[in-house]
Amino acid sequence: MVSENRMRCVLLGFQGRAGVVEEAARLRPLIEEHVDVVDSDFTGEKDMSTVDADIAIVFGGDGSILRASHQMGQRQLPIIAVNLGRLGFLADVAPDELPALLASLDGGALPIMRHLMFRCRLLRNGEAVFDRLGLNEVTIQTGPPYTLIDVDLYIDSQLVTTYSGDGVIISTPVGSTAHNLSAGGPILRKELQAFVISPISPHTLSVRPVVDSADRMYELVVNAPRPDTPIILDGIVIGTVEPGDRLQVERAEPQFQLIVAPGHNYYRTLREKLGWSGRIMKPAKPN
């Protein structure tokens, strides 16, 4: 039975990750002491955009959170992210922290950090092939036979440059610690309203990542793509590029909402997840 005075919650995660379903089942009685669970999904596929709930508890790693954000679509619920993965820049609440965090919800609202999401459209001959919502990044990468491709970058319809290399990433601050970081791009503080454009293995050393306002329109154009040049949104291939296609990226109206646990902060997360000890280790003296 659902109480009118308690918060309504959905439980989400991905059953393909070992231990997610089992840990959610173990914690559910503790969760139901504080909130009413009105729905759950561990396939990562159910449409959650119309569920009448106040918060979502997501079990897993950052991949589970990406799936959850896609499932919620235009109606983003505040998320408590329970880390059952390894790195977890977004999922940073340990399972044993969850009961105390939910008890804090009983006593009043916890801080909610709102993060930039983006709208991604592929235009072909002036018609939209797809129109999707993203949280981390969108990437155009070279396809077979994996030779260099040229990608034109336009910002507000003005040509900025042509990247020659293995592709280009357009990332949000949340996604800056994902593929963008691996490709040598900068880390952006998560609440910044900006995009970072990072080339993948550029053919010239003069090319560097660019950070610009989230209030601009970004377009990527590949005039001579490979037959299977993919477009990858938050780690999922959603299409391929044909000559003359325009991939448009701009700020989305919905915002990703993450409930901030007491004692957690952005730089603590970076320090712990990236191993920033802040100490220079001196080599041991020989005996």
C-alpha positions in Angstrom: 0.0 0.0 0.0 1.3 3.4 -1.0 1.2 6.2 1.6 0.3 9.7 0.7 2.9 11.2 3.0 6.0 9.3 1.9 8.2 9.7 -1.1 7.5 7.4 -4.1 10.5 5.6 -5.5 11.5 3.5 -8.5 14.4 1.0 -8.4 16.5 0.7 -11.5 19.7 -1.2 -12.6 21.0 -3.6 -15.2 20.7 -7.3 -14.5 23.5 -8.0 -16.9 26.0 -6.8 -14.2 26.7 -9.4 -11.6 25.2 -8.8 -8.2 22.8 -5.9 -9.1 19.5 -7.8 -8.8 20.7 -9.6 -5.7 21.9 -6.4 -3.9 18.7 -4.5 -4.8 16.7 -7.4 -3.3 18.8 -7.4 -0.2 18.4 -3.6 0.3 14.7 -3.3 -0.7 13.3 -4.0 2.9 15.6 -1.2 4.2 14.5 1.1 1.4 10.8 0.4 2.1 11.3 1.6 5.6 11.7 5.1 4.3 10.0 5.3 0.8 7.3 3.6 -1.2 8.6 1.5 -4.1 6.1 2.0 -6.9 8.0 0.4 -9.8 11.3 -1.3 -10.7 13.2 -2.4 -13.8 16.4 -4.3 -14.2 16.3 -4.9 -18.0 17.4 -1.3 -18.8 14.7 -1.1 -21.4 11.4 -0.2 -19.7 10.0 3.3 -20.4 10.0 5.1 -17.1 9.1 8.5 -18.4 5.5 8.3 -17.3 6.0 6.7 -13.8 4.5 8.8 -11.0 7.5 8.9 -8.6 9.6 11.4 -6.7 13.1 9.7 -6.9 14.9 6.8 -8.5 17.5 4.6 -6.8 19.9 3.2 -9.4 22.1 0.2 -8.6 25.3 -0.5 -10.5 27.9 1.7 -12.1 27.9 4.7 -14.3 26.6 2.5 -17.2 23.5 1.7 -15.2 23.0 5.4 -14.6 23.3 6.2 -18.3 20.6 3.6 -19.0 18.4 5.0 -16.3 18.7 8.5 -17.7 17.6 7.3 -21.1 14.7 5.3 -19.7 13.4 8.5 -17.9 13.7 10.5 -21.1 12.1 14.0 -20.9 11.0 13.4 -17.2 14.3 13.1 -15.3 13.8 12.0 -11.6 16.4 12.9 -8.9 18.7 9.8 -8.6 20.4 8.2 -5.7 23.3 6.3 -7.4 24.4 3.2 -5.5 27.8 2.1 -6.7 28.2 -1.6 -7.4 30.8 -1.1 -10.1 34.5 -0.3 -10.1 35.1 3.3 -11.0 31.8 5.1 -10.6 32.2 8.9 -11.1 28.4 9.3 -10.9 27.6 6.2 -8.8 29.4 7.1 -5.6 27.1 6.0 -2.8 28.2 2.8 -1.2 25.5 0.3 -0.4 26.1 0.6 3.4 25.5 4.4 3.1 22.0 4.0 1.6 19.9 3.5 4.8 21.4 6.7 6.4 20.9 8.6 3.2 17.2 7.6 3.0 16.8 8.5 6.6 18.1 12.0 5.8 15.3 12.2 3.1 12.8 11.7 5.9 14.1 14.8 7.7 14.1 17.1 4.7 15.4 17.5 1.2 18.9 16.7 0.3 20.9 18.8 -2.2 20.2 18.0 -5.8 22.9 18.7 -8.4 21.5 19.4 -11.9 23.7 18.5 -14.9 23.6 19.4 -18.5 22.1 16.9 -21.0 22.1 17.3 -24.8 19.8 16.8 -27.7 21.4 15.0 -30.7 19.9 15.1 -34.2 21.1 13.6 -37.5 20.0 15.6 -40.5 20.0 13.9 -43.9 18.8 15.9 -46.9 17.2 18.3 -44.4 15.2 15.5 -42.7 15.8 14.2 -39.2 17.0 10.6 -39.2 16.9 10.5 -35.4 16.5 12.9 -32.4 17.9 11.5 -29.2 18.6 12.7 -25.6 22.2 12.1 -24.2 24.0 12.6 -21.0 27.7 11.7 -21.5 28.8 12.3 -25.1 28.2 11.7 -28.8 31.1 10.4 -31.0 31.8 10.0 -34.7 34.5 7.4 -35.2 36.2 6.0 -38.2 34.8 2.8 -39.6 36.4 -0.1 -41.5 39.0 -0.1 -42.9 39.9 2.3 -40.0 41.8 4.9 -42.0 41.7 8.6 -41.1 38.5 10.6 -41.6 38.0 14.3 -41.9 35.3 15.8 -39.6 34.2 19.4 -40.1 33.2 21.2 -36.9 30.6 24.1 -37.1 29.6 26.2 -34.1 26.5 28.4 -34.7 26.8 27.6 -38.4 30.3 28.9 -38.6 33.1 26.5 -39.7 35.6 26.2 -36.9 38.1 23.6 -38.2 38.4 20.2 -39.8 39.7 17.4 -37.7 41.7 14.7 -39.4 42.1 11.6 -37.3 40.1 8.7 -35.8 37.0 10.8 -35.0 35.6 13.5 -32.8 33.8 13.5 -29.3 31.4 16.2 -28.1 31.0 15.7 -24.4 29.1 17.2 -21.5 30.9 17.9 -18.2 29.4 14.7 -16.8 30.9 12.8 -19.8 34.3 14.6 -19.5 35.6 11.8 -17.3 34.6 9.1 -19.8 35.8 8.7 -23.4 36.8 12.4 -23.5 39.3 11.8 -20.7 40.7 8.7 -22.3 41.2 10.7 -25.5 43.2 13.3 -23.7 40.4 15.9 -23.2 40.1 18.0 -20.1 38.0 17.3 -17.0 35.1 19.8 -16.6 33.4 20.4 -13.2 30.1 18.6 -13.6 27.8 21.6 -13.0 29.4 23.8 -15.7 27.2 24.7 -18.6 29.6 23.9 -21.4 30.6 21.3 -24.0 34.1 20.0 -24.8 35.0 18.9 -28.3 37.9 16.5 -28.4 39.6 15.0 -31.5 40.5 11.3 -31.3 44.1 10.7 -32.3 44.4 13.8 -34.5 46.9 13.7 -37.3 48.5 17.0 -36.3 49.9 18.1 -32.9 48.4 21.6 -33.3 44.9 20.3 -32.8 43.6 20.5 -29.2 40.3 20.1 -27.4 37.9 23.1 -27.4 35.6 24.1 -24.5 32.6 26.3 -25.3 29.3 27.4 -24.0 26.3 25.1 -23.8 24.2 27.8 -25.4 25.6 27.2 -28.9 24.7 24.8 -31.7 27.4 22.3 -32.6 27.5 20.4 -35.9 29.7 17.7 -37.2 29.9 16.9 -40.9 31.8 14.1 -42.6 31.9 14.6 -46.3 33.6 11.4 -47.1 32.7 8.8 -44.4 33.6 5.1 -44.5 30.7 2.8 -45.4 30.1 2.0 -41.7 31.3 5.2 -39.9 29.3 4.9 -36.6 27.6 7.5 -34.5 27.9 6.5 -30.8 25.7 8.0 -28.2 26.6 7.3 -24.5 28.4 4.1 -25.6 25.7 2.8 -27.9 25.8 2.8 -31.7 22.7 4.6 -32.9 23.4 5.1 -36.6 26.0 5.6 -39.3 27.1 8.6 -41.3 26.4 9.2 -45.0 28.1 11.9 -47.1 26.6 15.3 -46.3 24.9 14.3 -43.1 24.9 16.9 -40.3 25.1 15.8 -36.7 23.7 18.5 -34.5 24.3 18.8 -30.8 22.7 21.4 -28.4 21.5 21.8 -24.9 18.5 19.7 -24.0 15.6 21.0 -21.9 15.7 18.1 -19.3 18.5 18.1 -16.8 20.1 15.1 -15.2 19.5 15.3 -11.4 21.8 13.6 -8.9 21.1 13.6 -5.1 24.3 14.6 -3.3 25.1 12.4 -0.3 26.4 14.2 2.8 30.2 14.2 2.9 30.6 13.7 -0.8 32.0 16.3 -3.1 33.3 16.5 -6.7 37.0 16.8 -5.9 36.8 14.0 -3.3 35.3 11.8 -6.0 38.1 12.7 -8.5 40.8 12.2 -5.9 39.5 8.8 -4.9 38.5 7.5 -8.4 41.6 8.8 -10.2 44.1 8.0 -7.5 45.2 11.6 -6.9 47.2 11.0 -3.7 48.8 14.5 -3.8 52.1 13.0 -2.8 55.3 12.5 -4.7 56.6 9.0 -3.9 60.4 9.0 -3.4 62.2 5.8 -4.6 63.4 3.6 -1.8 67.1 3.9 -0.9 69.1 0.8 -1.8 70.3 -1.3 1.1 
